[in-house]
Amino acid sequence: MGLSIAQTRQTTVVGCQPLKVKPLLVEECKALLIRLQRRELLESDYALLEKLLKDGMPSLEPSQVNKPAKDDEAGEKQDGDGNKGGSDDDKASDNQDQSDNEGDGEADDKQEEEKKKRKGHGRLGSSDYSGAENRDVPHETYKVGDSCPCCGGKLYGLKAKELINLIAYSPIMAIRYLLAHLRCSSCQKTFTASLPDEASANKYQPSANAAVVLMNCALGVPAKRLETWQRHFGVPLPDATQFEMREEVANCFHPICAIP
């Protein structure tokens, strides 16, 4: 027996309850929509929306209430060919998304580790300046063992406070030793002070020769440019002199090359 069009419209979907909504005025619906868009709902609006959703939802068992829906159920349905789950393209895209998420997680972990390591914000500590010259500065008024001017206690030593000053020097420095020179007024005999231990009778020290080789060969500084640099600091070092200094360093390897 066939159903008429009116009867067909009156039938309900299996598992769903007919929607029972109290007729509302058009103005109230428009006002409700405006408040919803502006996120300015009233207390009565929440109750009305809850009633509308409950009336429109399909009937569920008590055990299924508040149970999260499973997205995998839709993928497990058989398609027209009898295969279950999504297509190969969907699986590949899921694997790609998973690998991208893992890569992002590893990148975030690396960034967090770098942030933990940078405690000093890139600043160099006093211990990093291993070539700095140490100069002790005693207190201008007190020393260890003196009485405290505030309470009368004894002063004892602590670790010295360190302060680094960076000053400019030329690559090759010159030290002028002024040796005391005396002469007798009767016999005209002269007396000259001896050189200190750190001084040498040779004008060009081995350290200066090695520095010239390092600048010219390792760092690529031309001899003429180094000559100009030295002249600006008042320590002349012509390019011809630099050649002689490099030659002295090269001659040090002759005994090694002469070994059969």
C-alpha positions in Angstrom: 0.0 0.0 0.0 1.6 3.3 -1.1 1.9 6.3 1.1 0.7 9.7 0.0 3.0 12.7 -0.1 1.5 14.1 3.1 1.9 10.8 4.9 5.5 10.6 3.7 6.3 14.0 5.1 4.8 13.0 8.4 6.9 9.9 8.8 10.0 10.3 11.0 13.5 8.9 10.5 14.2 5.6 12.3 15.9 6.3 15.6 15.0 10.0 15.7 12.3 11.7 17.6 10.1 14.3 15.9 11.3 17.8 16.5 8.9 19.6 18.8 9.7 23.3 18.8 7.5 25.9 20.4 6.6 28.5 17.7 8.7 31.6 18.1 8.3 35.0 16.6 10.5 36.0 13.7 11.8 38.9 15.8 12.8 36.7 18.6 14.7 34.3 16.3 16.5 37.3 14.7 17.4 38.7 18.1 18.6 35.2 19.3 20.8 34.9 16.2 22.3 38.4 16.7 23.2 37.6 20.4 24.7 34.3 19.3 27.0 36.0 16.8 28.0 38.7 19.3 28.7 36.1 22.0 26.2 37.9 24.2 23.7 35.1 25.1 21.3 35.5 28.0 20.5 32.9 30.6 17.2 32.1 28.9 18.9 31.7 25.6 21.0 28.8 26.9 18.0 26.9 28.1 16.3 27.4 24.8 19.3 26.2 22.8 19.6 23.2 25.1 16.0 22.3 24.5 16.3 22.6 20.8 19.3 20.4 20.6 17.8 17.7 22.8 14.6 17.7 20.8 16.6 17.4 17.5 19.1 14.6 18.6 18.3 11.0 17.9 17.2 8.8 20.8 20.2 7.2 22.6 20.5 4.5 25.2 21.3 5.7 28.7 24.8 4.0 28.4 25.6 6.0 25.3 24.8 9.4 26.8 28.0 11.6 27.2 30.0 8.9 25.4 32.5 10.3 22.9 31.9 9.5 19.3 34.4 7.2 17.6 35.8 8.5 14.3 37.1 5.1 13.4 33.6 3.7 13.1 33.0 5.6 9.9 36.3 4.4 8.4 35.6 0.8 9.3 32.4 0.7 7.1 32.7 -1.3 4.0 32.8 0.6 0.7 31.2 -0.5 -2.5 34.1 -2.8 -3.4 34.0 -4.6 0.0 37.2 -2.9 1.3 37.2 -1.6 4.9 38.7 1.6 6.1 39.9 4.7 4.1 41.7 4.7 0.9 45.5 4.4 0.4 45.7 8.1 -0.2 44.0 8.9 3.1 46.3 6.5 4.9 49.4 8.1 3.3 48.2 11.6 4.2 47.6 10.4 7.8 51.2 9.0 8.0 52.6 12.2 6.5 50.7 14.3 9.1 52.0 12.1 11.9 55.6 12.4 10.7 55.2 16.2 10.4 53.9 16.3 13.9 56.8 14.2 15.1 59.3 16.5 13.3 57.7 19.6 14.8 57.9 18.0 18.2 61.6 17.3 17.8 62.3 20.8 16.6 60.5 22.2 19.7 62.6 20.0 21.9 65.8 21.2 20.3 64.7 24.9 20.8 63.9 24.2 24.4 67.4 22.6 24.9 69.1 25.6 23.3 67.1 28.0 25.5 68.2 26.0 28.6 71.9 26.2 27.5 71.9 30.0 26.9 71.9 31.0 30.5 74.6 33.7 30.0 72.8 35.2 26.9 76.0 34.8 24.9 78.2 36.8 27.2 81.8 35.7 27.8 82.8 35.1 31.4 86.1 36.2 33.0 87.5 32.7 32.7 87.2 32.8 28.9 89.9 35.4 28.6 92.8 33.1 29.2 95.3 35.4 27.5 94.4 38.4 29.7 97.1 40.0 31.8 96.4 39.8 35.5 97.1 42.9 37.6 96.5 42.8 41.4 94.9 45.9 42.8 95.3 46.1 46.6 92.8 48.0 48.7 93.9 51.6 49.2 93.0 51.7 52.9 92.6 48.2 54.4 94.4 44.9 54.3 93.8 41.4 55.7 93.9 41.4 59.5 92.9 45.0 60.0 89.9 46.0 62.2 86.6 46.6 60.6 85.7 50.3 60.8 82.0 49.5 61.3 82.0 46.9 64.1 85.7 46.4 65.1 85.9 42.8 63.8 88.8 41.3 61.8 88.9 41.6 58.0 89.7 38.4 56.1 90.3 37.9 52.4 87.7 36.8 49.8 87.9 35.9 46.2 88.9 39.0 44.3 86.3 40.7 42.2 87.3 40.5 38.5 86.8 43.3 35.9 87.8 42.9 32.2 89.1 45.8 30.2 89.6 45.3 26.4 92.3 47.7 25.0 93.8 47.9 21.5 97.3 46.8 20.7 99.1 46.2 17.4 99.8 42.5 16.5 103.6 43.2 17.2 104.4 45.2 20.3 107.7 46.9 21.1 109.2 47.2 24.5 111.9 49.8 25.2 114.3 48.8 28.0 116.2 51.8 29.5 119.3 50.3 31.0 121.1 52.4 33.5 124.5 53.6 32.1 127.1 55.1 34.5 130.6 56.4 33.9 133.4 57.2 36.3 134.6 60.8 36.3 138.2 59.7 37.0 138.9 56.6 35.0 136.1 57.1 32.5 135.0 53.4 33.0 131.3 52.7 32.2 128.9 50.5 34.0 125.6 49.3 32.3 122.7 47.5 34.0 122.1 43.9 33.0 119.1 42.9 30.9 116.1 41.4 32.8 115.3 37.8 32.3 112.4 38.4 30.0 114.5 40.6 27.7 116.8 39.4 24.9 119.7 40.9 23.0 118.0 39.8 19.7 115.6 42.5 18.5 113.1 40.1 16.9 111.8 37.6 19.4 110.6 34.1 18.3 107.1 35.0 19.3 107.1 38.0 17.0 108.4 35.9 14.1 105.6 33.3 14.7 103.0 36.0 14.9 104.1 37.4 11.5 103.9 33.9 9.9 100.4 33.5 11.5 99.2 36.8 10.1 100.6 36.5 6.6 100.0 32.8 6.0 97.3 31.5 8.3 95.0 34.6 8.4 95.7 35.9 5.0 96.8 39.4 6.0 99.1 40.8 3.3 102.5 42.1 4.4 101.8 45.6 3.1 98.5 45.8 5.1 100.3 44.6 8.2 102.9 47.2 7.7 100.2 49.9 7.5 98.6 48.5 10.6 101.8 48.6 12.6 102.6 52.1 11.4 99.3 53.4 12.8 100.2 52.0 16.3 103.7 53.5 16.2 105.5 50.2 15.8 106.9 50.1 12.3 107.4 46.7 10.6 108.2 47.0 6.9 107.2 44.2 4.6 110.9 43.4 3.8 111.5 42.9 7.6 108.4 40.6 7.7 110.0 38.4 4.9 113.2 38.0 7.0 111.1 37.1 10.1 109.3 34.4 8.1 112.5 33.1 6.7 113.9 32.6 10.2 110.8 30.5 11.1 111.3 28.5 7.9 114.9 27.8 8.7 113.9 26.1 11.9 112.5 23.2 9.8 115.8 22.6 7.9 117.1 20.0 10.3 113.9 18.1 10.1 113.9 18.1 6.3 117.6 17.0 6.3 116.9 13.8 8.0 117.3 10.9 5.5 
